[in-house]
């Protein structure tokens, strides 16, 4: 896979700062957060709080997506040059 350098499409300062901070987090943090939200959702469902359980259960997918983003930042970095 060939890397293409396109100076017109570089990350801005906000994205660069977010990537620098995100890369400091351990990757498994997001996996545990997703599993935790599923566990809390199950507990809430058993306690009869159906709507709250659905709300909390839907957090799992965004946590996993954030974990993927975290992994990509660690592998590629911002613009893969600095």
ABEGO torsion letter per residue (X at the ends): XBBBBBAABBBBAAAAAAAAAAAABBAAAAAAAAAAAAAAAAAAAAAGBAAAAAAAAAAAAAAAAAAAAAAAAAAAEBGGAX
